[in-house]
Amino acid sequence: MKRIGFIGLGIMGKPMAKNLLKANVPLMVNDINDRVVEELTAMGAESGNYREIGEKCEIIILIVPNGQISQQILFGQGGVAETIKPGAIVCDMSSVTPVESQTCQEKLKDKQVQFMDAPVSGGEPGAVNGTLAIMCGGAPEVFDAMQPYFEILGNSSILIGDVGSGSVTKLVNQAIVNNTIAVVSEAFVLGTKAGADPEKVYQAIRGGLAGSAVLDAKIPMIIERNFKPGGKIAINHKDIKNVVNTAHALDVPIPYTAQLYEILQALKVHGHMQDDHGGIVQYFEKLADVEVKKGE
């Protein structure tokens, strides 16, 4: 196994890095949170700044909140690109726009460094359990080189196409997931306001055509009023903004997702950005003056 530089140890990155360590992958880690770096070094990782990671690691994985941060880590003063070696691979597993991924590729090309965008789906549970779905954009030989590590981190990894196509796929994923959460939320607010027990409604419909991974993941949390984030509204707000901006740049009308973005904006105003995206239900609850929760 090659030494990996792993940058970004948040809700997703920390368990992903831990899974690599458990598989005996040599790891050098970095995060703005010193405590989580100490937690990983106690498990056997090395710590390093961006330049040290660029100098000492053959593969560099990033999973950070947005593309601006990715580019600052790579190309800012004291960044990875100052010391990175020809032949290295940079794999950005963050949720960014296709244009941001293509910009990274172009800037690294002159250094003879390969780039892959490989965003993930599955939330914190998938990161912890190593069952993420990994959506990849890049050269086939880079995908092949990353496969041993993707197999540790997820249970599926698919090369979609050239750099940027992984990010496109993640935008599609986020539009579907968040719109589904919104529709499920609206429907369960209706059922609750009408006097039905939401837990029994869920059990009644989950085996039919209305059943989905989103329904199974979010309704049990909602009825328990558990909005501890696996995927924060803040991250999904950013992702849906990327969906809207990318769609508009391509002249693709997206009326449902545009409305969803305004729902997320309202949740931002009301202080829900750190909630799990199952907390989208709170927008509809406020409109109807009802709370979707377990029966007494």
Backbone as a ProteinNet text record, in pm:
[ID]
protein_1_A
[PRIMARY]
MKRIGFIGLGIMGKPMAKNLLKANVPLMVNDINDRVVEELTAMGAESGNYREIGEKCEIIILIVPNGQISQQILFGQGGVAETIKPGAIVCDMSSVTPVESQTCQEKLKDKQVQFMDAPVSGGEPGAVNGTLAIMCGGAPEVFDAMQPYFEILGNSSILIGDVGSGSVTKLVNQAIVNNTIAVVSEAFVLGTKAGADPEKVYQAIRGGLAGSAVLDAKIPMIIERNFKPGGKIAINHKDIKNVVNTAHALDVPIPYTAQLYEILQALKVHGHMQDDHGGIVQYFEKLADVEVKKGE
[TERTIARY]
83.4	0	87	48.6	121.6	82.2	171.9	139.5	38.2	-65.7	-171.8	-168.5	-179.7	-207.1	-357.3	-413.5	-558.6	-590	-655.9	-682	-832.7	-877.3	-1018.6	-1071.9	-1084.4	-1123.8	-1252.8	-1352.6	-1482	-1573.7	-1703.9	-1803.3	-1776.3	-1740.1	-1713.2	-1566.8	-1476.8	-1334.8	-1274.8	-1315.5	-1255.7	-1281.6	-1407.4	-1426.4	-1364.3	-1358.2	-1292.8	-1143.6	-1079.8	-937.8	-914.7	-1005.4	-992.2	-999.7	-1088.3	-1100.2	-973.5	-909.4	-782.2	-675.4	-671	-574.1	-597.9	-725.1	-757.9	-715.1	-707.9	-663.1	-511.9	-441.7	-295.3	-241.5	-319	-270.1	-187.2	-62.4	17.9	-49.1	-70.5	-151.5	-82.8	-83.9	-42.8	-164.5	-206.6	-335.1	-317.7	-422.6	-424.6	-569.2	-591.3	-723	-704.2	-798.5	-789.2	-818.3	-879.4	-910.8	-796.7	-715.9	-599.8	-640	-754.1	-796	-820.6	-883.9	-912.6	-784.6	-689.9	-558.8	-491.2	-496.2	-438.3	-506	-637.4	-711.7	-661.3	-634.3	-586.3	-440.2	-358.1	-218.5	-206.5	-300.2	-301.6	-332.3	-395	-426	-314.2	-210.7	-98.5	-70.3	-153.3	-126.6	-13.9	50.2	140.3	59.5	104.1	44.6	143.4	89.4	175.6	103.8	180.6	118.4	104.7	46.9	19.8	147.7	251.3	376.8	438.1	429.8	484.4	404.8	274.9	191.3	224.2	242	278.9	412.6	506.7	641.8	649.2	573.6	594.4	489.8	379.1	268.6	249.3	228.8	209.1	64.1	-27.3	-169.2	-219.8	-295.4	-348.5	-499.6	-570.9	-716.7	-762.4	-856.7	-918	-1066.4	-1120.7	-1265.9	-1298.3	-1329	-1345.7	-1478.7	-1521.3	-1657.6	-1689.3	-1592.6	-1625.5	-1500.6	-1524.2	-1416.7	-1317.2	-1362.4	-1269.1	-1163.8	-1207.8	-1113.5	-1018	-1070.2	-983.4	-873.7	-910.5	-811.8	-711.8	-758.1	-665.5	-563.8	-610.7	-521.3	-417.6	-462.6	-371.8	-279.9	-337	-263.5	-234.6	-282	-253	-108.3	-70.8	64.2	86.7	197.4	224.2	140	81	-10.6	59.9	-20.1	29.3	107.8	59.5	120.1	263	303.6	440.2	544.8	506	605.4	566.5	450.3	401.6	492	507.5	600.8	529	597.1	540.1	500.9	386.4	338.1	242.6	229.6	136.8	-7.4	-99.5	-242.7	-308.5	-389.8	-476.5	-619	-686.8	-825.4	-912	-995.2	-1082.8	-1217.1	-1246.8	-1371.4	-1475	-1444.3	-1538.5	-1651.6	-1761.1	-1870.4	-1845	-1803.1	-1767.1	-1834.6	-1817.1	-1875.3	-1783.3	-1838.6	-1754.6	-1644.8	-1676.8	-1577.7	-1462.2	-1491.6	-1384.6	-1293.4	-1350.6	-1268.7	-1179.9	-1236.4	-1159.3	-1048.7	-1074.3	-970.5	-853.1	-882	-774.7	-693.4	-761.9	-691.6	-596.2	-644.7	-561.6	-439.1	-456.2	-344.5	-239.9	-284.2	-190.8	-122.7	-182.3	-131.1	13.2	44.7	181.2	283.5	236.9	327.1	332.8	266.1	259.7	197.1	93.4	17.6	-123	-171.2	-304.5	-408.7	-529.4	-637.2	-762.4	-833.7	-962.8	-1061.6	-1183.1	-1289.5	-1370.2	-1393.1	-1458.3	-1547.9	-1652.3	-1743.2	-1816.3	-1871.7	-1930.9	-2074.6	-2148.6	-2284	-2295	-2375.3	-2393	-2390.9	-2352.8	-2354.2	-2257.7	-2268.8	-2180.2	-2188.7	-2309	-2312.4	-2231.5	-2240.1	-2162.4	-2013.6	-1975.1	-1833.3	-1781.2	-1859.8	-1820	-1810.1	-1908.7	-1918.3	-1839.6	-1780.6	-1707.7	-1798.9	-1918.7	-2017.2	-2057.5	-1967.5	-1997.6	-2013.3	-2094.2	-2098	-2005.8	-1910.3	-1806.8	-1822.9	-1837.3	-1866.9	-1743.3	-1682.4	-1547.8	-1543.1	-1460.1	-1430.7	-1279.9	-1227.9	-1083.6	-1039.2	-909	-851.8	-866.9	-886.8	-900.7	-783.5	-660.6	-545.2	-541.4	-595.5	-604.1	-710.2	-822.7	-928.5	-874.5	-798	-740.3	-645.8	-565	-470.5	-542.4	-661.1	-736.7	-824.6	-846.9	-940.9	-913.5	-788	-765.6	-813.8	-807.1	-848.2	-999.8	-1056.8	-1202.2	-1270.7	-1208.7	-1268	-1271.5	-1180.1	-1180.6	-1288.8	-1306.8	-1395.2	-1541.4	-1566.5	-1703.7	-1734.7	-1862.2	-1900.7	-1933.2	-1919.5	-1928.9	-1848.8	-1777.8	-1707.3	-1718	-1761.7	-1785	-1716.8	-1641.5	-1582.1	-1688.2	-1731.6	-1838.6	-1784.8	-1668.2	-1609.7	-1491.5	-1469.9	-1356.1	-1371.9	-1263.7	-1266.6	-1385.8	-1457.9	-1579	-1704.8	-1699.4	-1821.2	-1860.2	-1763.8	-1797.9	-1874.9	-1830.6	-1898	-2037.8	-2054.2	-2187.2	-2279.7	-2228.4	-2309.1	-2350.6	-2260.4	-2295.1	-2404.7	-2401.3	-2507.2	-2642	-2642.6	-2765.3	-2813.5	-2720.3	-2752.5	-2814.1	-2752.8	-2800.2	-2936.9	-2959.8	-3091.5	-3198.9	-3170.7	-3268.3	-3289.3	-3180	-3190.4	-3265.3	-3225.7	-3285	-3427.8	-3457.6	-3597.4	-3684.1	-3629.3	-3705.6	-3732.3	-3630.9	-3652	-3762.6	-3760.4	-3861.6	-4001.5	-4016.6	-4148.3	-4196.3	-4106.1	-4141.2	-4184.5	-4111.9	-4145	-4283.7	-4309.9	-4439.3	-4553.3	-4533.4	-4636.9	-4662.3	-4555.8	-4573.7	-4631	-4604.4	-4670.6	-4821	-4859.2	-5000.7	-5063.8	-4999.7	-5053.8	-5067.7	-4967	-4969	-5077.9	-5090.5	-5193.7	-5333.5	-5345.9	-5475.4	-5504.5	-5408.2	-5431.3	-5374.6	-5300.7	-5242.7	-5110.4	-5083.6	-4957.1	-4846.9	-4748.1	-4647.7	-4566	-4543.9	-4468	-4544.8	-4676.5	-4757.9	-4773.3	-4781.5	-4785.4	-4658.7	-4547	-4418.1	-4416.1	-4457.6	-4457	-4551.5	-4660	-4759.1	-4712.1	-4633.2	-4598.8	-4457.9	-4372.7	-4231.2	-4207.4	-4296.8	-4279.1	-4339	-4408.1	-4470.5	-4385.1	-4447.9	-4374.9	-4320.8	-4381.4	-4333.5	-4208.6	-4176.5	-4057.5	-3930.7	-3830.8	-3702.2	-3596.4	-3470.5	-3360.7	-3374	-3419.9	-3439.3	-3546.8	-3658.4	-3766.5	-3715.1	-3641.8	-3592.1	-3486	-3408.5	-3301.8	-3355.4	-3456.2	-3493	-3617.5	-3718.6	-3839.7	-3814.6	-3737.9	-3710.1	-3641	-3552.1	-3486.7	-3586	-3669.6	-3764.2	-3861.9	-3918.4	-4019.9	-3958.9	-3827.3	-3755.8	-3703.9	-3726.8	-3677	-3525.4	-3461.3	-3315.5	-3258.2	-3207.5	-3149.6	-2998.2	-2938.5	-2792.2	-2739.6	-2648.3	-2615.9	-2531.4	-2581.8	-2498.1	-2458.9	-2553.9	-2528.5	-2595.6	-2517.8	-2573.6	-2652.7	-2757.1	-2828	-2730.9	-2632.9	-2534.5	-2463.7	-2422.1	-2352.7	-2447.9	-2569.8	-2667.8	-2715.1	-2723.4	-2753.1	-2648.4	-2522	-2413.6	-2424.7	-2452.2	-2462.7	-2578.3	-2692.4	-2808.4	-2784.5	-2712	-2672.6	-2586	-2494.8	-2413.1	-2498.3	-2600.1	-2691.7	-2758.8	-2814	-2885.8	-2793.3	-2674.6	-2581.3	-2534.7	-2505.4	-2461	-2573	-2694.5	-2808.4	-2833.6	-2826.2	-2848.3	-2739.9	-2616	-2506.9	-2528	-2599.3	-2625.8	-2763.5	-2835.6	-2972	-3066.7	-3055.7	-3146.5	-3241.9	-3370.9	-3465.7	-3482.5	-3479.2	-3495.3	-3590.5	-3720	-3813.5	-3824.7	-3825.8	-3836.3	-3714.5	-3596.1	-3472.7	-3452.7	-3497.8	-3491.3	-3579.4	-3698.3	-3785.4	-3722.3	-3659.8	-3589.8	-3482.3	-3410	-3306	-3366	-3483	-3548.2	-3593.9	-3635.6	-3669.2	-3546.3	-3431.7	-3307.7	-3265.4	-3290.2	-3261.7	-3345	-3473.4	-3560	-3508.8	-3464.4	-3409.1	-3281.2	-3203.4	-3083.3	-3120.8	-3221.6	-3267	-3311.6	-3372.3	-3426.2	-3327.2	-3200.9	-3095.9	-3081.8	-3119.4	-3116.2	-2999.8	-2901	-2795.9	-2711.6	-2703	-2622	-2702.8	-2831.4	-2915	-2886	-2916.3	-2917.8	-3019.5	-2996.2	-3089.9	-3228.5	-3243.6	-3378.7	-3455.8	-3383	-3444.2	-3515.8	-3509.5	-3590.2	-3737.3	-3778.1	-3917.5	-3963.2	-3870.2	-3906.5	-3964.1	-3926.4	-3983.8	-4133.4	-4171	-4311	-4390.5	-4326.6	-4393.2	-4432.4	-4343.9	-4372.2	-4490.5	-4496.5	-4607.9	-4741.7	-4741.1	-4866	-4892.9	-4796.3	-4808.7	-4835.9	-4750.1	-4760.6	-4621	-4600.8	-4469.4	-4484.7	-4400	-4401.7	-4319.8	-4387.3	-4316.6	-4390.1	-4319.8	-4372.6	-4495	-4593.9	-4712.6	-4679.8	-4757.6	-4737	-4770.2
-120.6	0	125.8	222.5	349.4	437.6	530.9	625.5	726.4	746.8	838.9	960.8	1076.9	1198.7	1218.9	1233.8	1245.1	1378.8	1467.2	1603	1623.2	1651.2	1671.3	1559.7	1585.7	1482.1	1520.8	1558.5	1596.5	1476.6	1500.9	1394.7	1275.7	1303.4	1196	1153.1	1249.9	1219.6	1139.5	1169.4	1098.1	947.9	904.3	758.4	695.7	769.3	716.6	694.8	792.7	778.8	664.2	648.8	538.6	403	392.2	265.6	234.4	336.7	314.8	267.9	329.9	288.5	145	108.9	-27.6	-129.8	-85.4	-173.8	-165.7	-101.7	-92.1	-9	90.7	184.5	292.4	316.8	425	559.9	638.6	759.2	878.1	991.1	1119.7	1211.2	1266.8	1336.1	1484.1	1559.7	1702.5	1748.5	1835.8	1897.2	2023.4	2115.9	2238.7	2211.7	2096.3	2057.7	1971.2	2029.3	1957.2	1832.2	1837.1	1722.5	1598.4	1617.7	1501.1	1448.4	1537.5	1492.1	1406.8	1450.9	1372.9	1236.3	1234.2	1107.4	1009.2	1059.9	972.4	932.3	1024.3	988.4	884.4	888.5	787.1	648.1	645.4	518.1	472.6	558.6	518.4	605.1	707	799.1	895.1	951.4	1065.7	1192.9	1302.6	1431.9	1508.6	1594.1	1672.8	1794.3	1899.1	2013.7	1984.2	2079.4	2054.4	2026.5	2101.8	2082.5	1945.1	1904.4	1772.7	1660.7	1678.1	1578.1	1571.1	1686.9	1688.7	1621.7	1641.9	1589	1438.6	1389.1	1253.1	1151	1197.2	1105.3	1089.1	965.4	935.6	953.9	941.5	964.6	1061.6	1161.5	1261.4	1266.2	1238.6	1241	1364.7	1437.5	1551.1	1522.9	1555.2	1557	1672.8	1786.3	1914.1	1977.5	2086	2136	2187	2243.9	2298.1	2309.3	2341.1	2346.1	2458.1	2568.4	2677	2631.4	2555.3	2503.6	2404.1	2316.2	2221.7	2295.1	2400.7	2473.2	2548.7	2598.7	2666	2567.2	2448.1	2344.3	2304.3	2292.2	2246.7	2357.7	2475.9	2577	2705.9	2717.2	2836.3	2836.9	2946.3	2955.8	2845.4	2770.5	2657.8	2536.1	2533.9	2427.1	2301.7	2198.3	2067.3	2076.9	2159.3	2165.8	2220.6	2285.3	2339.4	2229	2112.6	2005.9	1873.2	1867	1739.1	1687.2	1555	1491.5	1447.3	1451	1394.3	1248.3	1211.3	1074.5	1056.1	1156.3	1147.3	1157.6	1118.2	1126.9	1212.3	1307.8	1381.8	1336.5	1291.3	1242.7	1328.8	1412.2	1499.1	1429.6	1389.2	1319.9	1415.7	1545.4	1648.1	1661.2	1725	1757.9	1897.2	1902.6	2028.6	2034.5	2145.9	2155.4	2088.9	2048	1991.5	2087.2	2215.7	2314.7	2322.3	2315.5	2319	2197.4	2081.1	1961	1975.5	2026.4	2042.8	2146.9	2249	2349.5	2286.2	2200.7	2130.8	2044.4	1973.6	1888.7	1971	2083	2166	2219.9	2262.1	2319.4	2214.1	2089.2	1983.4	1918.4	1936.3	1870.9	1911	2038.9	2087.8	2024.2	1976.3	1911.8	1760.5	1713.8	1569.9	1491.3	1552.8	1491.8	1461.6	1340.5	1299.7	1343.4	1372.4	1418.5	1335.2	1304.5	1236.5	1302.2	1327.4	1367.6	1243.5	1220.8	1097.8	1125.8	1208	1233.9	1107.3	1112.4	992	1017.7	908.3	912.1	800.2	825.1	725.1	786.3	914.4	984.2	925.6	972.5	925.9	774.6	714.4	568.2	493.9	539.5	477	496	614.2	639.9	552	536.2	453.7	306.9	259.9	117.1	78	175.6	145.7	100	159.5	119.1	235.2	329.9	445.1	405.2	481.8	474.9	585.3	548.5	641.8	665.5	792.7	832.7	900.4	840.2	880.1	942.8	1045.8	1106.4	1116.6	1061.5	1067.1	960.3	943	845.3	703.8	604.6	466.3	417	458	410.8	469.5	590.3	650.1	576.8	548.1	470.8	336.3	268.9	139.4	152.8	261	281.8	310.1	373.1	407.6	293.7	192.5	86.5	17.7	-15.7	-81.8	1.2	132.5	221.9	243.4	254.1	265.6	142.3	25	-97.7	-98.4	-25.1	-10.3	88.4	192.6	302.3	279.6	199.5	184.2	44.4	25	-104.2	-93.3	26.8	42.4	164	148.6	262.4	243.6	348.6	341.2	459.2	430	535.6	583.3	706.9	761.4	809.1	874.7	932.7	1019.6	1124.6	1213.7	1293.9	1364.2	1450.5	1546.2	1556	1638	1554.5	1434.8	1354.1	1292.7	1268.5	1225.1	1333.5	1457.4	1570.5	1591.4	1572.1	1580.1	1476	1353	1244.5	1276.3	1337	1374.2	1481	1575	1675.4	1608.7	1511.7	1435.9	1365.1	1299.3	1229.4	1323.3	1439.8	1532.6	1591.4	1616.4	1665.5	1562.2	1435.1	1329.2	1309.6	1299.3	1272.2	1384.7	1508.3	1619.6	1648.3	1635.4	1650	1539.6	1418.6	1308.2	1333.2	1380.5	1413.9	1518.4	1618.6	1724.2	1669.8	1583.6	1527.2	1435.5	1352.1	1265.4	1350.7	1457.5	1546.2	1607.5	1660.1	1722.6	1622.5	1500.1	1398.3	1356.5	1340.5	1297	1408.8	1532.4	1643	1637.5	1611	1595.3	1482.3	1365.7	1251.3	1279.3	1343.5	1373.9	1474.4	1577.6	1680.2	1619.2	1515.7	1448.5	1349.8	1331.3	1248.7	1108.5	1074.9	940.8	934.5	817.8	795.1	780.8	872.3	867.2	738.6	679.3	554.7	442.4	436.9	333.3	360.6	487.4	521.9	472.1	496.2	451.3	300	226.2	80.2	31	103.4	62.3	82.6	186.5	220	179.1	142.7	124.1	5.9	-93	-209.5	-192.3	-81.5	-56.3	33.6	88.1	169.6	298.8	345.7	466.6	440.4	312.4	279.8	322.7	362.6	404.2	404.1	409.9	421.8	550.2	657.2	784.6	769.8	708.2	688	609.8	500.9	416.9	487	573.9	643	758.7	829.3	956.9	953.6	875	877.6	828.8	719.4	681.9	793.9	868.2	980.9	1092.7	1123.6	1234.4	1208.6	1087.8	1062.5	1055.3	1031.2	1036.5	1176.9	1270.5	1409.1	1410.5	1323.2	1311.3	1376.3	1496.9	1568.6	1582.6	1491	1487	1455.5	1536.9	1526	1406.4	1337	1247.2	1321.6	1399.4	1492.1	1623.6	1725.1	1852	1923.6	1996	2082.8	2181.6	2228.2	2323.9	2268.4	2141.8	2079.9	2061.7	2018.2	1996.2	2128	2232	2366.9	2408.4	2384.6	2415.1	2331.3	2201.5	2112.1	2151	2184.9	2221.3	2355.6	2444.2	2568.3	2534.9	2437.8	2394	2331.9	2255.2	2197.3	2307.9	2406.7	2516.1	2594.1	2628.4	2707.1	2629.7	2501	2419.3	2404.6	2379.7	2364.8	2493.8	2606.6	2733.9	2760.2	2722.9	2741.4	2655.6	2544.8	2453.3	2476.7	2581.4	2609.7	2492	2430.6	2322.5	2377.1	2392.7	2436.4	2327.9	2366.7	2270.9	2329.7	2338.7	2407.3	2345.1	2211.9	2149.3	2180.5	2166.4	2186.2	2333.4	2422.6	2565.4	2597.2	2536.7	2556	2494.9	2378.7	2314.6	2407	2475.2	2565.9	2675.7	2726	2828.6	2771.7	2644.8	2578.6	2572.1	2534.7	2528.9	2667.2	2768.5	2906.1	2944.5	2905.2	2934.3	2864	2740	2666.9	2734	2789.4	2864.2	2984.1	3059.3	3178.4	3141	3021.8	2980.4	2898	2894.4	2838.2	2687.8	2623.7	2477.5	2420.9	2502.1	2458.1	2342.7	2328.7	2220.8	2094	2096.6	1977.1	1879	1752.5	1654.1	1696.2	1656.4	1701.3	1637.9	1537.5	1497.2	1610.7	1710.3	1828	1917.5	1887.3	1959.3	1954.7	1848.2	1835.3	1955.7	2021.7	2133.4	2251.8	2266	2370.7	2346.1	2221.8	2188.5	2185.7	2144.2	2145.5	2286.7	2380.5	2519.9	2572.7	2536.8	2581.6	2528	2401.1	2334.9	2340.1	2391.3	2398.4	2260.2	2165.8	2030	1970.6	1872	1807.9	1658.2	1609	1466.2	1392.3	1319.9	1250.7	1124.7	1041.6	914.3	937.8	849.1	860.5	831.8	891.8	873.3	731.5
0	0	0	-82.5	-88.3	29.9	63.9	171.1	117.5	195.3	157	247.9	187.2	261	264.6	382.5	397.4	462.6	389.2	436.6	449.7	572.6	601.5	688.6	819	915.6	986.3	906.3	960.8	978.3	968.4	989	897.3	772.8	676.7	679.9	681	664.8	778.7	902	1016	1010.1	994.5	987.3	863.2	754	633.7	659.8	722.1	754.8	852.1	948.5	1044.3	973.6	876.1	802.6	723.8	669.6	600.1	698.7	816.4	917.9	963.3	981.5	1023.1	918.8	792.1	683.7	662.7	758.9	756.5	640.4	597.8	496.2	566.9	523.5	583.3	555.6	660	647.2	712.4	640.8	696.7	689.9	803	809.9	842	802.8	832.3	846.4	944.7	962.5	1045.2	1033.4	1112.9	1260.6	1289.8	1427.6	1482.8	1571.4	1625.5	1703.3	1771.4	1852.7	1767.9	1652.3	1569.2	1504.8	1476.6	1428.2	1534.5	1660	1770	1783.9	1763.6	1770.4	1665	1544.3	1436.3	1456.7	1507.8	1531	1642.1	1737.5	1842.5	1786.1	1669.1	1602.8	1509.3	1492.7	1409.9	1288.9	1266.3	1154.9	1191.6	1089.7	1108.4	1084.3	1140.3	1106.1	1019.1	933.5	846.9	793.1	761.1	695.9	546.6	472.3	331.1	251.9	278.5	204.8	236	362.3	399.9	334	327.4	261.2	112.4	48.9	-92.3	-118	-27.3	-44.1	-18.8	78.7	127.5	82.8	22.3	-7.5	-158.1	-199.3	-341.7	-385.2	-290.3	-315.4	-209.8	-253.2	-160.7	-177.4	-69	-67.2	9.3	-49.3	17.6	34.7	150.9	168.4	262.2	200.3	270.3	227.1	294.6	271.2	131.1	59.3	-73.1	-161	-286.9	-385.1	-362.5	-305.5	-275.1	-174.9	-75.4	24	-40.6	-127	-199	-273.7	-344.3	-425.4	-338.1	-223.2	-132.5	-76.1	-39.1	13.5	-90.8	-213.7	-319.4	-369.4	-394	-470.5	-394.2	-269.2	-190.4	-141.7	-76.5	-21.9	80.9	64.8	152.5	120.6	-1.4	-38.8	-88.2	-107.4	-150.7	-281.1	-373.4	-506.9	-506.2	-398.1	-392.3	-384.8	-332.5	-312.4	-376.4	-438.1	-489.7	-601.1	-606	-699.2	-827	-942.3	-1064.9	-1042	-1099	-1083.2	-967	-881.6	-768.9	-818.9	-733	-761.5	-654	-696.9	-605.7	-632	-526.8	-536.7	-445.8	-506.1	-427.4	-410.3	-287.1	-255.4	-197.3	-202.5	-158.9	-260.4	-217.9	-309.5	-365.5	-491.8	-556.6	-692.8	-764.4	-897.5	-999.8	-1114.1	-1219.6	-1265.2	-1272	-1315.9	-1218	-1088.5	-987.9	-1000.9	-1028.4	-1048.4	-1171.4	-1279.4	-1403	-1386.3	-1304.9	-1276.6	-1203.7	-1105	-1033.2	-1128.8	-1216.2	-1312.7	-1399	-1450.2	-1538.7	-1465.9	-1341.5	-1266.8	-1229.7	-1210.6	-1172	-1292	-1409.6	-1529.6	-1557.2	-1538.8	-1565	-1471.7	-1357	-1260.5	-1280.6	-1387.5	-1417.8	-1302.3	-1246.6	-1137.4	-1188.8	-1161.9	-1204.3	-1101.4	-1150.5	-1062.4	-1087.6	-980.1	-990.5	-895.9	-944.3	-853	-819.6	-690.9	-645	-525	-542.8	-430.2	-387.4	-268	-206.9	-164.3	-151.4	-95.6	7.1	108.7	214.4	352	360.4	487.7	589.1	711.9	818.7	840.5	837.3	855.4	749.2	624.8	518.3	536.3	585.2	610.9	723.6	828.4	943.1	903.9	828.9	796.4	671.1	603.9	481.2	369.1	361.9	261.1	170.9	152.3	68.9	-78.1	-149.1	-295.1	-346.8	-430.7	-476	-625.6	-663.2	-801.4	-860	-960	-1000.2	-1139.3	-1149.8	-1278.6	-1295.4	-1404.8	-1427.5	-1525.1	-1534.7	-1627.4	-1572.7	-1661.4	-1615.1	-1531.2	-1567.1	-1491.2	-1349.9	-1334.1	-1200.4	-1118	-1181.9	-1115.1	-1067.6	-1153.9	-1116.6	-997.4	-996.8	-886.3	-754.1	-764	-643.1	-592.8	-675.8	-641.1	-506.6	-473	-342.7	-223.9	-238.1	-129.5	-132.7	-253.2	-265.2	-206.8	-222.1	-169.4	-17	45.4	191.4	234.8	155.6	194.1	157.2	55.7	8.3	-39.5	-74.6	-132.5	-280.5	-336.2	-480.8	-524.1	-633.4	-695.3	-845.8	-912.8	-1057.3	-1124	-1229.9	-1312	-1410.3	-1394.4	-1478	-1611.6	-1607.6	-1728.1	-1691.7	-1771	-1749	-1620.1	-1583.2	-1464.4	-1471.8	-1363.6	-1355.5	-1355.1	-1413.7	-1423.9	-1289.5	-1201.7	-1066.4	-993.6	-1009.8	-945.3	-1002.2	-1134.1	-1195.3	-1133.2	-1118.8	-1062.5	-919.7	-842	-704	-703.1	-798.3	-805.8	-833.7	-923.9	-952.3	-825.6	-757.3	-632.7	-530.3	-512.1	-409.6	-444.8	-572.5	-613.3	-580.6	-609.9	-583.8	-433.8	-358.4	-214.4	-143	-167.2	-92.8	-134.4	-264.3	-306.1	-247.3	-237.8	-178.6	-30.9	41.5	182.9	196.6	107.9	114.7	88.4	-12.3	-44.3	67.9	120.2	233.4	353.1	378.9	490.5	473.6	356.3	328.8	348.4	297	305.7	450.2	529.2	667.9	755.1	720.3	790.6	763.9	639	605.3	687.3	687.3	760.6	908.9	967.3	1111.1	1144.1	1061	1084.5	1074.8	990.6	974.3	1087.2	1178.2	1294.9	1289.4	1181.1	1170	1246.1	1304.7	1374.5	1268.3	1264.6	1157.5	1156.4	1275.1	1279.5	1209.3	1232.1	1167.6	1018.2	981.3	838.4	769.9	833.3	778.5	760.8	864.4	855.9	746.8	726.7	627.2	483.9	460.1	321.3	280.7	375.5	343.1	249.6	250.2	163.6	26	1.9	-127.6	-215	-318.8	-415.6	-353.7	-246	-177.8	-94.1	-72.9	5.4	-65.8	12.3	-45	63.9	21.5	117.7	198.3	134.3	204.5	311.7	277.4	374.1	494.7	468.9	578.2	662.5	600.7	674.3	758	705.8	767	856	820.8	903.6	1046.1	1067.9	1207.5	1286.1	1221.7	1288.3	1317.7	1218.9	1233	1347.7	1353.4	1456.1	1596.6	1602.9	1731.3	1761	1667.4	1678	1693.3	1617.2	1619.6	1494.7	1509.4	1396.4	1409.1	1486.5	1493.3	1354.1	1303.4	1160.5	1121.3	1019.4	941.2	814.9	763.2	652.8	686.7	720	767.1	658.1	700.4	607.6	544.1	619.7	565.8	442.2	447.7	334.8	217.5	247.4	141.2	80.6	160.9	111.5	8.4	40.2	-54.1	-179.9	-163.3	-278.5	-369.9	-311.4	-393.5	-463.1	-399.4	-468.2	-589.3	-574.5	-687.6	-797.9	-758.4	-858.1	-937.9	-867.1	-932.7	-1025.5	-975.9	-1057.5	-1180.4	-1161.9	-1275.9	-1378.1	-1330.2	-1421.1	-1499	-1432.2	-1500.7	-1605.2	-1573.3	-1670.4	-1794.6	-1778.8	-1891.3	-1953.9	-1907.9	-1955.7	-1932.5	-1814.1	-1775.2	-1667.9	-1699.6	-1596.8	-1490	-1363.7	-1253.3	-1148.5	-1182.3	-1092.1	-953.4	-943	-811	-725.3	-784.5	-706.7	-673	-759.4	-728	-606.5	-601.8	-485.3	-360.1	-377.4	-265.3	-208.9	-295.5	-247.4	-160.1	-196.4	-115.1	19.3	20	147.7	236.9	179	256.7	303.3	221.6	262.5	385.6	385.6	500.3	625.9	610.4	725.1	775.5	684.4	723.4	809.8	766.2	839.8	981	994	1123.6	1206	1164.1	1248.9	1246.9	1136	1131	1048.7	1016.6	923	975.8	1108.1	1164.9	1190.8	1160	1173.6	1059.7	1083.5	975.6	869.7	744.4	640.5	653.6	741.8	778.9	843.5	894.3	955.5	857	728.2	629.1	668.1	738.5	780.9	862.1	931	1018.9	941.1	815.2	729.7	712.9	680.1	655.4	785.6	893.7	1024.3	1064.6	1038.1	1074.1	993.8	865.6	782	833.6	877.4	916.5	1066.4	1144.3	1290.2	1349.4	1312.7	1364.6	1369.9	1455.4	1469.4	1439.7	1349.1	1313.9	1419	1507.8	1614.8	1654.1	1726.7	1772.7	1860.6	1847.1	1932.3	2076.3	2163.6	2308.7	2350.7
[MASK]
++++++++++++++++++++++++++++++++++++++++++++++++++++++++++++++++++++++++++++++++++++++++++++++++++++++++++++++++++++++++++++++++++++++++++++++++++++++++++++++++++++++++++++++++++++++++++++++++++++++++++++++++++++++++++++++++++++++++++++++++++++++++++++++++++++++++++++++++++++++++++++++++++++++++

